[in-house]
C-alpha cells in the first residue's frame, strides 16, 4: 500500500506537469491579473505558479515585492487561495532566489504549497488546510524554513495512506520546521522520505495526526527536539533510517510513543532517544524492532496504562541507561531476540516485571535499581550468556514500606508484645 501510494503521489505530480496544469508552459500573461484591494489582503481566483521568474512576478502583481537577495527577498503576503482540488495553490520551481511567503492561507487544493528544486525559502504565519495531498510538498529542496504556521486536515476525504501530511519532504535536506501546529492530518504531521536528511524539527505541536512524525527510506541525521506530540497512533515512526536524534520532547497519550517496526532488512540504526518525557501512551512508550546501535538515555518514562516502557525486538548493540521507568503495567524493559545490549543504571519501579529477557543472549544487565515489581528480572530458559550483576532488587511495598521492612516491623512488634505480656503475667502473679 505504501509503495502504491508513493507511486500515486509522484504520478499525480507528473500529470500536473503534462496536462492542463502545465507548470513549465504556464506564463504570467495567461493568468488573469487580479485587481488588488487597497486593504492589502487579496482573495486570488487562480493558482500562482513561479518558474524561476520571481522578478516578472514582482513587477506584475502588487502582492509580490522584493529583489530576491538576502537583505531584500521576494515577498508574497496576505493572500488567500481556496480552490477545490485544483493543482497547488502556489507552486515555485527551479529557483535559489530568497523569498518569503507570509500571512497567507491555502486550502482545498491538491497541495497548499509545492516547492520543486527550490532553495532559500521562508514560509511564516501561514495556514494550509483541507488540501487533498499535503499542506506543503518539498521536492528536492534545501534551506527552507517553515515557522509559526498551521497545517490541518490534509486528505480528510480520500482515505489514502502516506503522503497525506502537513509537510511532506521528498529528497529534501537542510530544512527547518519550527514553532508550527499540525492537527488532524490523515497520515503524518511531518513526513520525510527518500533520503530527506539533516532537517530540524523544533518546538512544534502535533495533535490528532495519524502519525506525529514519520521518517523513512534512508532519511538520516534529522533532529527532533522540544516538540509536543500527542493523540496519534504513533507519536514518532521510524523505518529504515539512521542517526536520528530525538531529544527533550514530550510524547504522550499516543498508542505507541516512539515506534520502529520489525521489517528486515530495513532497520533503524544509530538513533539516540535522550531526555524525553514519555508518558501515558497505551501500548509501548518506546518500541524498537530490528534496531542497531540505539541510545536510550535520561528519559522519564511513566504511565498508569502502558504495557511496556522500553521494548526491544530483534534489536542489538544498543544502550539503555539512566532512565526512570515507572508504573508500566506489564514490564519496565523487555528484550526479545536481542543480543549484546547493555541495560545500565536505570531506575525501574511498579511493573509486574522490572526487566524481561526472552530468547536473548550476550546482554549485559548491570547496576539497575528495581523496586515494587512482582518480579525484578525474568530470564527464560532459551536465553544464555547474559551478564546479570550488581542490580538492586527491592521487594514490593505495602503502604510505602518494602516487604523486608514490613517483616522487620512485625518481628519487632511481636517481641515487644511478648515482653509486655510476660511483664503483665509476672505482675499478676505477684
Secondary structure, DSSP 8 states (H G I E B T S, - for coil): -HHHHHHHHHHHHHHHHHSSS-TTT--GGGS------TTS-EE-SS-EEEES-HHHHHHH-TTEE--SSSSS-EEEESEEEE-SS-SEEEEEEEE---EEEES-EEESSSEEEEEEEEEEEEEES-EEES-SSEEEEEES-EEEEEES-EEE-TTTTT---TT-SSEEEES-BS-EEES-EEES-SSEEEEEESS--S-EEES-EEES-SEEEEEETT-BS-EEES-EEESSSEEEEEES-BS-EEES-EEESSSEEEEE--BTTB-EES-EEES-EEE--SSEEEEEESEES-EEES-EEE-SS-SEEEEEES-BS-EEES-EEE--SSEEEEEES-BS-EEES-EEESSSEEEEEES-BS-EEES-EEES-SEEEEE-TT-BS-EEES-EEE--EETTEEHHHHHHHHHHHHHHHHHHHHHHHHHHH-
